[in-house]
Every structure is written in structure tokens, then in C-alpha cells.
Amino acid sequence: MLRWALIFFIIAIVAAVFGFGGIAAGAVSIARILFFIFIVLFLISLISGLLRK
């Protein structure tokens, strides 16, 4: 999922360079959502791993 967030972030940067404001804003919002979902899933797996030991 982090890979998809990075892909959308790169799409946003490329779109911003070429001046497509709407596309860049959309890709940034998708990348941000995926990144936060990744962080939450990472923290849940980290906590569950610590509780198992």
C-alpha cells in the first residue's frame, strides 16, 4: 500500500510540473489517504506483534 501512495505522489509531482492542478490535487489526496492507511496498519501490526511476545 505504501507503494501505491508513492506512485500517486509521483503522479502528483509530474502533474504539478505540467500544470494540471486538478489532477495533481486528486493524486495528492489519494496518496495522502493511502499513506495514512499504511501508517495505521503498520502501527496495528507493530502493537499486535509486541503483544504476542
PyMOL commands that set and color helices and strands:
alter all, ss='L'
color gray80, all
select helices_A, chain A and resi 2-18+21-52
alter helices_A, ss='H'
color red, helices_A
deselect
rebuild
show_as cartoon
